[in-house]
């Protein structure tokens, strides 16, 4: 094995971790892959003899690349209504303990939406420290700040996240039971049953892409969300609905005639639905590969 192939092999050992970091930083699977590829190109053009900790070096590089991408994204954005749901990560809804372990640290769409509201430096500090455990001494140089400043950024981000992103119940079976109740209420057009499982402060976010004028639609409060019962009923009766895990929490994959029409994520807290996130943007759905769900019930 030559030196290039050996370096490529070592890089592949870190790819999954790097992609996880980039996805949590960017909320986009395609952009996360771009950031990881950028890190590989930088590694391939770097003298590696002085790199003592390759994983740490690569994480730092990906963090810096993502920070630049977030800053560029913010500079380009002229309209605040450009908000959109992050890309969902959809996996099977089986009870295989190994599969459950793989998604145990998944970041739900509700949390990723809140992360979108942070400025780039806050998001970097929070993601790298709170989600991946990097010390502030390692984070600070990425953003050209002191460790004390990085700590303050993470603390500020943490306060905003804790107040805005409900933590899902840890029991997958309990989550699925509530989602099944939602589906039954939707199919039956049962408003009373729906209201009993909605948190009073539930938030619904619907991202239909260009099909929805004004960008992502957001509804807050049980009455406002329950007011969409007719839409839920159409979804539940017209679509073929398949249970799935969306970013590690109970969700639904909906198809019509074999064509993917929507992906729904439910944040269940205390046996109540605290957040519903619906992606129905046909352009983005077309780029998702859900072939691994074929044959699963």
C-alpha positions as CSV (number, residue, x, y, z in Angstrom):
1,X,0.0,0.0,0.0
2,X,1.4,3.4,-1.0
3,X,1.4,6.4,1.2
4,X,-1.6,8.0,-0.5
5,X,-3.7,4.9,-0.2
6,X,-2.7,4.5,3.5
7,X,-3.7,8.1,4.2
8,X,-7.0,7.5,2.4
9,X,-7.7,4.5,4.5
10,X,-7.0,6.4,7.7
11,X,-9.3,9.2,6.5
12,X,-12.1,6.7,5.9
13,X,-11.9,5.6,9.5
14,X,-13.0,9.1,10.5
15,X,-15.5,9.8,7.7
16,X,-18.6,8.9,9.6
17,X,-17.7,11.1,12.5
18,X,-16.8,14.0,10.3
19,X,-20.0,13.7,8.4
20,X,-21.9,13.7,11.7
21,X,-20.1,16.9,12.8
22,X,-20.7,18.6,9.4
23,X,-24.4,17.6,9.3
24,X,-25.1,19.0,12.7
25,X,-23.3,22.2,11.8
26,X,-25.0,22.7,8.4
27,X,-28.3,20.8,8.5
28,X,-27.7,19.7,4.9
29,X,-26.5,16.3,3.9
30,X,-25.1,17.5,0.6
31,X,-23.2,20.4,2.2
32,X,-22.0,18.0,4.9
33,X,-20.5,15.7,2.2
34,X,-18.9,18.8,0.5
35,X,-17.3,19.8,3.8
36,X,-15.9,16.3,4.4
37,X,-14.6,16.2,0.9
38,X,-12.9,19.6,1.4
39,X,-11.3,18.2,4.6
40,X,-9.9,15.2,2.6
41,X,-8.4,17.5,-0.1
42,X,-6.8,19.6,2.6
43,X,-5.4,16.5,4.3
44,X,-4.1,15.1,1.0
45,X,-2.1,18.4,0.4
46,X,-0.7,18.6,4.0
47,X,2.5,17.2,5.4
48,X,1.1,14.7,7.9
49,X,4.2,13.9,9.8
50,X,3.4,16.7,12.3
51,X,-0.2,15.6,12.9
52,X,-0.2,13.8,16.2
53,X,-4.0,13.3,16.4
54,X,-5.5,12.8,13.0
55,X,-9.1,12.7,14.3
56,X,-8.8,15.9,16.2
57,X,-7.0,17.6,13.2
58,X,-9.8,16.5,10.8
59,X,-12.5,17.6,13.2
60,X,-10.9,21.0,13.5
61,X,-10.6,21.3,9.7
62,X,-14.3,20.3,9.2
63,X,-15.3,22.8,11.9
64,X,-13.5,25.6,10.1
65,X,-14.9,24.6,6.7
66,X,-18.4,24.5,8.1
67,X,-18.0,27.9,9.9
68,X,-16.9,29.4,6.5
69,X,-19.9,27.9,4.8
70,X,-22.3,29.2,7.5
71,X,-20.9,32.6,7.2
72,X,-21.2,32.6,3.4
73,X,-24.7,31.3,3.6
74,X,-25.7,34.1,6.0
75,X,-24.0,36.7,3.8
76,X,-26.0,35.5,0.7
77,X,-29.3,35.4,2.5
78,X,-31.3,38.5,1.9
79,X,-34.8,37.3,2.8
80,X,-35.4,36.0,6.4
81,X,-38.3,33.9,4.9
82,X,-35.7,31.6,3.3
83,X,-35.9,29.4,6.5
84,X,-36.4,25.8,5.7
85,X,-36.3,22.4,7.5
86,X,-32.9,20.7,7.7
87,X,-32.5,17.5,5.6
88,X,-34.0,14.5,7.4
89,X,-32.0,11.3,8.2
90,X,-34.5,8.4,7.8
91,X,-33.8,5.0,9.1
92,X,-35.8,1.9,9.8
93,X,-38.2,1.7,12.7
94,X,-37.1,-1.7,13.9
95,X,-36.3,-2.7,17.5
96,X,-32.8,-4.1,16.7
97,X,-30.7,-3.0,19.7
98,X,-27.6,-2.5,17.4
99,X,-29.6,-0.1,15.2
100,X,-31.0,1.7,18.2
101,X,-27.5,2.2,19.5
102,X,-26.4,3.7,16.2
103,X,-29.1,6.4,16.3
104,X,-29.0,7.0,20.0
105,X,-27.1,10.3,19.6
106,X,-29.2,11.5,16.7
107,X,-30.1,15.1,16.6
108,X,-33.8,15.7,15.9
109,X,-35.1,18.1,13.3
110,X,-36.6,20.2,16.1
111,X,-33.2,20.8,17.6
112,X,-31.6,21.4,14.1
113,X,-34.2,24.1,13.4
114,X,-33.2,25.9,16.6
115,X,-29.5,25.6,15.6
116,X,-30.4,27.4,12.4
117,X,-31.3,30.5,14.5
118,X,-27.8,30.7,16.1
119,X,-25.1,32.7,14.5
120,X,-22.2,30.7,13.0
121,X,-19.9,31.1,16.0
122,X,-22.5,30.1,18.5
123,X,-23.5,27.1,16.5
124,X,-19.9,25.9,16.1
125,X,-19.2,26.3,19.8
126,X,-22.4,24.5,20.8
127,X,-22.1,21.6,18.3
128,X,-18.4,20.9,18.9
129,X,-18.6,21.2,22.7
130,X,-22.1,20.1,23.8
131,X,-22.7,17.5,21.1
132,X,-19.2,16.2,20.5
133,X,-17.4,17.0,23.7
134,X,-14.5,19.0,22.3
135,X,-12.7,21.2,24.8
136,X,-12.9,25.0,24.3
137,X,-9.1,25.1,24.0
138,X,-9.5,23.2,20.7
139,X,-12.6,25.1,19.6
140,X,-11.3,28.6,20.2
141,X,-8.7,28.7,17.4
142,X,-11.2,27.6,14.8
143,X,-13.1,30.8,15.3
144,X,-10.2,33.0,16.2
145,X,-11.5,33.5,19.8
146,X,-10.2,32.8,23.2
147,X,-11.4,29.7,25.1
148,X,-13.3,32.0,27.5
149,X,-15.1,33.6,24.6
150,X,-15.8,30.2,23.0
151,X,-17.3,29.1,26.4
152,X,-19.6,32.1,26.5
153,X,-20.8,31.5,23.0
154,X,-21.6,27.9,23.8
155,X,-23.4,29.0,27.0
156,X,-25.5,31.5,25.1
157,X,-26.4,29.0,22.5
158,X,-27.3,26.4,25.1
159,X,-29.7,28.8,26.8
160,X,-31.5,29.4,23.5
161,X,-31.6,25.7,22.6
162,X,-32.9,24.6,26.0
163,X,-35.7,27.0,25.9
164,X,-36.8,26.3,22.3
165,X,-36.1,22.6,21.5
166,X,-38.1,20.1,23.5
167,X,-36.2,17.0,24.4
168,X,-37.9,13.8,23.0
169,X,-38.9,11.0,25.3
170,X,-36.1,8.4,25.3
171,X,-38.4,5.4,24.8
172,X,-38.9,4.6,21.1
173,X,-41.9,2.4,21.9
174,X,-43.6,5.3,23.8
175,X,-42.9,7.7,20.9
176,X,-44.4,5.2,18.4
177,X,-47.5,4.7,20.5
178,X,-48.3,8.4,20.4
179,X,-47.6,8.7,16.7
180,X,-49.9,5.7,16.1
181,X,-52.6,7.6,18.1
182,X,-52.0,10.6,15.9
183,X,-52.4,8.5,12.8
184,X,-55.6,6.9,14.1
185,X,-57.1,10.3,15.0
186,X,-56.1,11.7,11.5
187,X,-57.7,8.8,9.7
188,X,-60.8,9.0,11.7
189,X,-61.0,12.8,11.6
190,X,-61.3,12.7,15.4
191,X,-60.6,16.2,16.7
192,X,-61.1,15.2,20.3
193,X,-58.6,12.4,20.1
194,X,-56.1,14.6,18.3
195,X,-56.3,17.3,21.0
196,X,-55.6,14.8,23.8
197,X,-52.2,14.0,22.4
198,X,-51.1,17.5,21.3
199,X,-49.0,19.6,23.8
200,X,-50.7,22.9,24.4
201,X,-47.6,24.6,23.0
202,X,-47.0,22.3,20.1
203,X,-45.2,23.7,17.0
204,X,-45.9,22.5,13.5
205,X,-43.4,23.3,10.7
206,X,-44.3,22.5,7.1
207,X,-41.7,22.9,4.4
208,X,-43.1,22.5,1.0
209,X,-40.3,24.3,-0.8
210,X,-41.3,26.6,-3.7
211,X,-44.8,25.1,-3.6
212,X,-45.5,27.1,-0.5
213,X,-45.4,30.9,-1.1
214,X,-43.6,32.7,1.7
215,X,-41.3,29.8,2.7
216,X,-41.7,27.4,5.6
217,X,-45.1,27.6,7.3
218,X,-45.1,27.6,11.1
219,X,-48.1,27.1,13.4
220,X,-48.0,27.2,17.2
221,X,-50.5,26.0,19.8
222,X,-52.7,22.9,19.9
223,X,-55.8,24.7,18.5
224,X,-53.9,26.0,15.5
225,X,-52.3,22.6,14.8
226,X,-55.5,20.7,15.3
227,X,-57.1,23.1,12.8
228,X,-55.1,21.2,10.2
229,X,-57.0,18.0,10.9
230,X,-58.5,17.9,7.4
231,X,-55.0,18.0,5.9
232,X,-53.8,15.3,8.2
233,X,-56.8,13.2,7.3
234,X,-56.1,13.5,3.5
235,X,-52.5,12.6,4.2
236,X,-53.5,9.5,6.3
237,X,-56.1,8.2,3.9
238,X,-54.6,9.0,0.5
239,X,-51.0,8.2,1.2
240,X,-49.4,4.9,2.0
241,X,-47.9,5.6,5.4
242,X,-44.9,3.8,6.7
243,X,-43.4,4.1,10.2
244,X,-39.7,5.2,10.3
245,X,-37.2,6.9,12.5
246,X,-36.5,10.5,11.4
247,X,-33.4,11.8,13.0
248,X,-33.7,9.1,15.7
249,X,-37.3,9.9,16.7
250,X,-40.6,8.4,15.6
251,X,-41.8,9.6,12.2
252,X,-43.7,8.7,9.1
253,X,-42.8,8.3,5.4
254,X,-45.7,8.9,3.1
255,X,-45.9,7.8,-0.5
256,X,-48.6,8.0,-3.2
257,X,-48.3,5.5,-6.1
258,X,-44.8,4.6,-4.9
259,X,-43.6,8.2,-5.1
260,X,-42.3,9.9,-1.9
261,X,-44.6,12.9,-1.0
262,X,-43.6,13.7,2.6
263,X,-41.5,12.8,5.6
264,X,-42.9,13.7,9.1
265,X,-40.9,13.9,12.3
266,X,-42.7,13.9,15.7
267,X,-41.1,15.2,18.9
268,X,-42.9,13.4,21.7
269,X,-42.4,14.7,25.2
270,X,-44.4,13.4,28.2
271,X,-46.8,11.4,26.0
272,X,-47.7,14.6,24.1
273,X,-46.6,15.7,20.7
274,X,-44.5,18.8,21.2
275,X,-43.3,19.3,17.6
276,X,-44.3,18.1,14.1
277,X,-41.9,18.7,11.3
278,X,-43.1,18.0,7.7
279,X,-40.9,18.0,4.7
280,X,-42.9,17.9,1.4
281,X,-40.6,19.8,-0.9
282,X,-40.6,17.6,-4.0
283,X,-37.2,18.9,-5.2
284,X,-35.5,17.9,-1.9
285,X,-37.4,14.6,-1.5
286,X,-36.3,13.6,-4.9
287,X,-32.7,13.6,-3.7
288,X,-33.3,11.3,-0.7
289,X,-32.4,7.6,-1.1
290,X,-34.8,5.6,1.0
291,X,-34.2,2.3,-0.7
292,X,-33.0,0.8,2.7
293,X,-36.6,1.0,3.9
294,X,-37.9,-1.3,1.2
295,X,-39.6,-4.3,2.6
296,X,-39.9,-2.9,6.1
297,X,-43.2,-2.4,7.8
